[in-house]
């Protein structure tokens, strides 16, 4: 059946400018890290993507290794794009990334020019695209000069294979370096994609911290894993349900479900109830709050395993305001909880 998107798709989703660029992103974007590989029904994927666009989600975020197997999320998205979204390509922001292990041998990961540009060409081929809107260095490479990695992003933009350049999981110091290199090359750094949640607050550390660096450089930000790999949902309030990420040790282990962490999650859940929100909605709204130090997050990047879960998460945009007392209460529970799976990248 031919897909006809909702006529009112832009009525309820707020859009935010990305740093000092001309680009705007929806307050909530959809990531295809999980749930779009070959292990998930194609019809379920289609339903999630269609409903997301109907509700104003214009940004779909991928990476070369998303699946499983690696690459399958891009291949499947390419099919969805051809079947449903090709007429609306200019209404979409599609991003991809390269940096993690993708193919055998010395040229299949990290940040060399050879790897990044080869990976981008493969991603474009899998999705059937001439260009992506944003191409990211997925993680810093301690063994490749930053000038080489940023030079590859500059080439990606200048060659027309990407419209904008981004980085992910870079420290504040490396972010400032990357921005300076790209500025000198004439391709401004558009956006940083850090992990960030109420239980993973590393971006707020340091002087200057990451939000302060991004504000100074005019760079936007899109926070991934705002639900702490699913911990900030109602799934784990009463233990580990069968089939959950923690049960399968998939990006969330039983070690993360310590009694301290569960106490924090339950405390945050009570605050969410007081706001008339689900815990997931509270977590997303908190990410998108105004911040006293540095710039606000441009977009929260969520995943979704069902249309129902997607709709619940997107409803967070109905209440993004917080009182001082609410933020103070949240800070009693929203503390570092040793769940940052990407911490090692920051030391590169």
Secondary structure, 3 states (H helix, E strand, C coil): CCCCCCCCCCCCCCEEECCCCCCEEECEEEECCCCCCCCCCHHHHHHHHHHHHHCCCCEEECCCCCCCCCCHHHHHHHHHHHHHHHHHHHHCEEEEEECCCCCCCCCCCCCCHHHHHHHHHHHHHHHCCCCEEEEEECCCCCCCCHHHHHHHHHHHHHCCCEEEEEEECCCHHHHHHHHHHHHHHCCCEEEEECECECCECHHHCCCCCHHHHHHHHCCEEEEECCCHHHCCCHHHCCCCCCCCHHHHCCCCCHHHCCHHHHHHHHHHHHHHHHCCCCHHHHHHHHHCCCCCCCCCCCEEEECCCCHHHHHHHHHHHHCCCCCHHHHHHHHCCCCCCCCCCCHHHHCC
